[in-house]
Amino acid sequence: MSESHESTEDQLIEARRSKHQSILDAGGYPHRFDRSDMAVELRAAHAGLDPSTETEVRATVAGRLMLHRSFGKLQFGTLQDESGAIQLFVERATLGEEGAELFSSLDLGDWIGASGVVMTTKKGELSVKVDELVLLQKSLRPLPDKYHGLSDVELRSRRRYLDLMVNEEARDVALARSKIVSQLRAEFEGRGYVEVETPMLLHQATGANARPFVTVHNTLDMEMSLRIATELYLKRLVVGGLGKVFEIGRIFRNEGIDSTHNPEFTMLESYEAFADFTDIMVLVEEVFSVVAEATKGSTAIEYQGRELDLSAPFRRATVMELVSEAVGQRVSLDMSLDDLLGIARGVGVAESDEEWSVARLLFEIYEEVVEPKIWEPTFVTHQPVEVSPLARRNPEDPRLADRFELVIAGAEYANAFSELNDPDDQRSRFEEQAAARAAGDEEAHPVDEDYLLALEYGLPPTGGLGIGVDRLVMLLTDQAHIREVILFPTLRPEG
């Protein structure tokens, strides 16, 4: 910011503060305002009104003044509320000298209330012909340029209140997110799932392979972690007899930030007794299709300039099939590690660890080479058990898990499996994870003794699911970065 710009802004703020003080000296601002109409409702109710028409319908609106134009005794303003914008038509003869002077003294960004009859101008612009005007709160700082908006991505994320004021797309995304979450909740409730809440502050973070955020509880004098998943607590509820449960909640993982990852994000997790992962595939197809239809009006959408079809059924393919397609030859868990290392290097997976198993390396090839190129919705199934510590083994090949990931446009949107309900097998896998943790893998899963105790009481066959809510919002609002769909993403402090 140049000195001259700083000086100009300082002068504008000083002028606004002077007006603000005068209002306070005169008695201050009203404590409330009775608004009867929203911009979107007025536009819908009077959509067919001819130009130069004045109705007998009175409206009372309230919002920010975003545009002001003066033509002598005639003034126009654009009032923006949370639903949209409506024009204010102000003429001295109707509002009076004092009211007209008040309107002319307003600054962009001021909160105002206005009443009058609904009309259209000669150009057919729907307006409220103002005969009552109230200043509800003065904006002490100038708004960003409405027409150029906020172009600095970090500033938009850091000061979302400004972004929402001047960028219509930001408001649309925020409203769409609310609608998507509401529709997700309705879909699960409509299928008999019970919404529950599980703890965020834990003795140990379990339910996923991820590094947690650690804090200290002062009264109990002990270290605690923010949850990295809701999984093990939700499955405890199934053990207890709640057959269908789900939770939409915040998850915290101490990991990097990129276009699809934020350390604080929202997940929907659900568990259904007596179901397996194939049943959950059908559930996911139905839910994604319905939510897309409700949000976009169609299951055929466009994302980042390319078409996508979210109608069921989605493609189903195993990890082995997809890796075989990608490398041009058949791969399997029975091949030698040396042969697979050669294939991995041939497709650009150069960072592979020669201590990895065949299963781990195959999954690495899938994640680096295959997943980013999947566009249409695809259920990628039968991941190695080695990378699926909470999933039930496949009965035909116990080295594989009855699991799927839903991949769309190169990213994972859902993860699901037939839940492992054998307490001895689960203990063995926990202990393998604990050994990896002791060897330095900070994301390896700890041993959860209470969860193992719960399993010993019996978990019925169960199908579990996790949906990345933020990524689904990205998909349905055509956003390429997760920060655009999280109102307040994680950022470094300024300065």
VOVOVEX-47044 format. One record per residue (C-alpha): x, y, z. Coordinates in steps of 0.5 Angstrom, whole numbers, plus 500, padded with zeros to 3 digits. Each point is the difference from the previous one (the first is absolute). Layout:
N
XYZ/...
END
This chain:
495
500500500/503507498/500506505/495504496/496494500/501499507/498507501/494500496/497494504/502503507/496507498/494496498/500496506/501506504/494503496/496494502/502500507/498508501/493498497/500494505/501504506/495505497/495495500/502497507/499507503/493501497/498494504/503494496/498494496/493496500/501494504/495496495/497500494/493497497/502497493/494497497/503499493/506497497/503502493/499493497/493499502/498507497/503498493/497494500/493503502/501506495/503496494/495502495/499507502/500505494/505506499/498507504/495496504/498502507/497495505/496501506/504494503/505503506/506497502/505501505/507497499/507501503/507498498/507504498/500506496/504497494/499505495/498508500/499504494/497507500/496504495/498507503/494499503/500492498/504495504/501493499/503494504/502493500/498497507/503493501/497495505/502492501/495498494/502505495/500507498/494505499/500507497/498506504/496506497/501506504/497507498/500506504/492501499/499493503/505500505/500507502/506505501/503497506/499492498/503502493/506504504/501494504/500495494/505505496/505499507/500493500/507496498/500494497/500494505/495503504/495496503/493503499/492499500/496502495/492500499/496502494/495497494/503495495/501503493/504500494/504505496/499502493/506495499/496495503/504499506/496498506/501505506/497502507/498507500/503502506/495505505/504497506/507500502/504498506/508499501/501494504/507500500/506504497/506496496/506504503/504497494/500500493/498494496/504496495/499502493/493497499/501499492/507497501/499497506/505496504/505497496/506498505/498493502/503500506/497507502/493497498/501494505/503504505/494505500/495496498/495506502/502504495/500495495/493498501/498508500/503501493/500493496/494497499/503493498/503500507/493501503/497494495/505495502/499502508/492499498/501494496/505496506/494501505/495497495/505494498/501499508/492500501/499496494/505494502/497500507/493500497/502494496/503496506/494501505/495498494/504494500/499498507/507503503/500503507/505506500/504500506/506504503/507497502/506503504/505505497/504500505/503493502/506496504/502498493/499501493/497494497/496498494/505502494/507500498/502507501/504505505/496503505/500507503/502499508/498505506/500499507/494500505/502504506/495498505/501492499/508502498/500495494/501501493/494499495/500500493/494503495/497495496/502497493/494496499/493499503/501492498/501496506/495504504/495499495/501493500/500499508/493503499/498494495/503495505/495504505/494498495/499507496/500496493/500506496/504506502/504506497/503507502/502506496/506503504/506504500/507495499/507503502/506497497/507503501/502500492/502504494/495505497/499499492/494501495/496494504/503500507/499505506/502498507/493501502/494497496/493497500/499493499/493496500/501493503/495494500/499493502/495495499/499493503/499494496/503504494/506499496/504504495/496499494/494502504/503507501/502500493/493501498/499505506/505504497/498500493/493502502/502505505/505504495/495500495/494503504/505505503/502502493/493500497/498505506/506504500/501501492/493498498/503494496/505494501/504502494/505506502/506503498/506501504/506504498/498500493/499493499/493496500/498495506/495495501/498499507/494495498/500493503/503495498/507502501/506496497/503494505/507498499/505497505/507503501/503495497/496500493/502508500/507499501/501495495/496505495/505505502/506497499/498495494/501494503/497495506/502502507/498496506/502498507/504494498/505504496/507501502/502506504/506501495/495500494/495505503/506504502/502500492/493502498/499505505/506504498/498499493/494504501/503505504/499498507/508501502/499502507/498492502/503497506/504494499/497497507/493501498/496494498/497498494/493502502/503507503/503501493/494498496/496505504/505506499/500499493/492500500/501507504/505503496/498498493/493497500/496504504/502507497/497498493/493497502/495505498/493497500/498497507/503494501/500495506/507498501/499493504/505495504/505504502/506496504/498498507/507503502/497507498/493499503/501498508/493501501/497496495/498493499/504495496/497498493/498492501/503498493/507504501/501502508/506504498/494505497/495504504/493500498/500508499/499505495/502507499/496505495/504504496/498506495/504505496/506497503/499500507/497496506/493502502/498494504/503494504/496494502/501493502/497494503/502501507/505495504/496497506/505495502/503502506/506496499/502502493/499507502/505499506/505497495/499506495/500505506/507497503/503500493/498508499/503501507/506497498/500505494/499505505/506498504/504500494/499508499/493499496/496506503/494499496/499492502/494498504/501499507/497494504/493502503/499495506/493503501/498499493/503493500/496498506/494503497/501495494/500494505/493502502/498499492/500504494/495498495/502500493/500507498/501505494/504506502/501507496/503506500/499506495/504506499/495506501/504505498/502496493/493499499/499507500/506502496/497495495/493503500/502507500/506499495/505503504/508497499/502502507/497498507/501507503/495502495/495496504/502501507/498506503/506501504/506496498/506499504/505505498/507503503/499506505/501506496/506504502/
END
